[in-house]
Amino acid sequence: MIMVLSGTKDGRELVKSFLDKGDHLVVTTATDYGGTLIEKNELCTIIPKKLNKKEMEELIIEKNIKVLIDATHPYAVEVSQNAMDACENTNILYFRYQREKANLDKYKELVQYVSNYERAVERLKKIDGNILLTTGSKTLELFAKNLPKEKLFPRVLPVSTMIKKCESLGIKPSNIIAMQGPFSTEMNMEMIKKYQIDILVSKESGDIGGTIEKLESAKRMNIPVLLIERPKVAYKNVFEDRNLLMKKVSEAYG
C-alpha cells in the first residue's frame, strides 16, 4: 500500500491521480478540515490527524506500507523530517513531491527576502502601517506577540478553530480575514484596498500556492512584499514532476 502525506492542493491532485489508476492509499492530513478536501474513495483511507514519527512508524507497519510520499507544504519541515526518519526506521521508500518555486524575477524591485519568521518579525517592527499576513495560522502567535495587533490583518481559513486562535491572541474580529482560497490578483487587490495595507507578508509557496497573484496585486497597488524563504531541508528522492514521480513509485511498488 502507498501512504501519502497530503494537506495541500498539489498533494490532493497527486492523490486523485493515484486513485484514478486504481492504487490503494492511506492519506494523512494535519487537520480534520484538510481531510474533508480529499476525494472520498473506497480505495483510500483518510487519517485527518498530524502524526509524529512514532505514529507514522506504527501506521506504516499496521497498514503494510511499501512507499511513503511526502506531499506536505514546503514549510512543514518537522513533518517531512519525521517522515524521512520513519521510513528509514521501517526500511521503506521515501519520495518527496516538491512543488516548483515560482519565477519571481519581474517582482524583484518590490520583494524583500527574509530567511525565517523571526527575521520577518524584526523587519516588520520597522514598518509603520497595516500588515497583510498570508502566512497561515501556525506562526500567527509569533507575529501577534511581537507586533501591534491593531496593525495585523491575518488571512486564515474560515473555520472556528482558526478564528478562535486569532481572537485568543487579541486580534479583533474586524482584522480577521477568514476566507478559503485560491485568491485571484483582483481579490488580493480588494483586500489591500479595504484594509489599507502597507505591506504584504507571504511564504514562497510556488505558483500553486498563489505567490504570483499576491506579488502581482502588490505591484499594482504599489506596496512592498516581505517574502519568507523556503526552509533548507535535505530531502531524499525529490520530484517536481507528478508523472515522473508516479512512474518511479510504480516501478518501486510493483
Residue pairs with C-beta under 8 A, 6 or more apart in sequence:
1 24
1 25
1 26
1 63
1 64
1 65
1 66
2 18
2 23
2 24
2 25
2 26
2 65
2 66
2 67
2 68
2 69
2 249
2 253
3 25
3 26
3 27
3 28
3 59
3 60
3 63
3 65
3 67
3 68
3 69
4 11
4 14
4 15
4 18
4 25
4 26
4 27
4 28
4 68
4 69
4 71
5 11
5 28
5 68
5 69
5 70
5 71
5 72
5 79
5 83
6 12
6 14
6 15
6 27
6 28
6 29
6 34
6 38
6 71
6 72
7 28
7 29
7 30
7 31
7 34
7 71
7 72
7 73
7 76
8 71
8 72
8 73
8 99
8 208
8 209
9 182
9 208
9 209
10 71
10 97
10 99
10 208
10 242
11 71
11 72
11 97
12 37
12 38
12 39
13 242
14 69
14 71
14 97
14 242
14 245
14 246
15 25
15 27
15 38
15 39
15 44
15 71
16 39
17 242
17 246
18 25
18 246
19 25
19 39
19 41
19 43
19 44
21 246
22 43
23 43
23 253
24 43
24 44
25 43
25 44
25 45
26 44
26 45
26 47
26 59
26 63
26 65
27 38
27 44
27 45
27 46
27 47
28 46
28 47
28 48
28 49
28 50
28 51
28 59
29 35
29 37
29 38
29 46
29 47
29 48
29 49
30 49
30 50
30 76
30 79
31 48
31 50
32 48
33 48
33 157
33 159
34 48
35 46
35 47
35 48
36 48
38 44
38 46
40 46
45 63
47 59
50 79
51 59
51 82
52 82
53 82
53 85
53 86
53 89
56 68
56 82
56 83
56 86
57 86
57 89
57 90
59 65
60 68
60 86
60 87
60 90
60 92
61 90
65 90
65 92
66 92
66 93
66 252
66 253
67 92
67 93
67 95
67 249
67 252
67 253
68 83
68 86
68 87
68 92
68 93
68 94
68 95
69 95
69 96
69 97
69 245
69 249
70 79
70 80
70 83
70 84
70 94
70 95
70 96
70 97
70 235
71 97
72 79
72 80
72 83
73 205
74 98
74 99
74 203
74 204
74 205
74 206
74 230
74 231
75 203
75 205
75 228
75 230
75 231
77 231
77 233
80 96
80 233
80 235
81 233
83 94
84 94
84 235
84 236
87 93
87 94
88 94
93 237
93 252
94 236
94 237
95 237
95 239
95 245
95 248
95 249
96 235
96 236
96 237
96 238
96 239
97 239
97 240
97 242
97 245
98 235
98 238
98 239
98 240
99 205
99 206
99 207
99 208
99 209
99 240
100 206
100 207
100 240
101 204
101 206
101 230
102 204
102 205
102 206
102 207
102 211
102 212
104 111
104 204
104 211
104 212
104 215
104 227
107 215
107 216
107 218
107 219
107 225
110 215
110 218
110 219
110 223
110 224
110 225
111 215
111 224
111 225
111 227
112 123
112 224
112 225
112 226
112 227
113 227
113 229
114 120
114 123
114 226
114 227
114 228
114 229
115 228
115 229
116 228
116 229
116 231
117 135
117 139
117 142
117 143
117 228
118 142
120 143
120 201
120 226
120 228
121 142
121 143
121 146
121 147
123 226
124 131
124 143
124 147
124 199
124 201
124 226
125 146
125 147
127 198
127 199
128 198
129 151
129 197
129 198
129 199
130 151
130 153
130 195
130 196
130 197
130 198
130 199
131 143
131 147
131 151
131 152
131 153
131 197
131 198
131 199
131 200
131 201
132 153
132 155
132 177
132 191
132 192
132 195
132 197
132 199
132 200
132 201
133 140
133 143
133 152
133 153
133 154
133 155
133 201
134 155
134 200
134 201
134 202
134 203
134 214
135 143
135 201
135 202
135 203
135 228
136 156
136 203
137 154
137 156
137 157
137 162
137 165
137 166
140 154
140 156
140 165
140 166
140 169
141 169
143 152
143 154
144 152
144 169
144 170
144 171
145 169
149 169
149 170
149 171
149 172
149 175
150 172
150 175
152 171
152 175
153 175
153 176
153 177
153 191
153 195
153 197
154 166
154 171
154 175
154 176
154 177
155 177
155 178
155 179
155 191
156 162
156 163
156 165
156 166
156 176
156 177
156 178
157 178
157 180
158 178
158 179
158 180
159 178
162 178
163 173
163 176
163 178
166 175
166 176
167 173
167 176
175 195
177 191
177 195
181 210
182 210
182 213
183 191
183 210
183 213
183 214
184 213
185 213
185 216
185 217
185 220
186 217
188 200
188 213
188 214
188 216
188 217
188 218
189 217
189 220
189 221
191 197
192 200
192 217
192 218
192 221
192 223
193 221
197 221
197 223
198 223
199 223
199 224
199 225
199 226
200 214
200 217
200 218
200 223
200 224
200 225
200 226
201 225
201 226
201 228
202 211
202 214
202 215
202 225
202 226
202 227
202 228
203 209
203 211
203 227
203 228
203 230
204 211
204 227
204 228
204 229
204 230
205 211
214 225
215 225
218 224
218 225
237 248
239 245
239 248
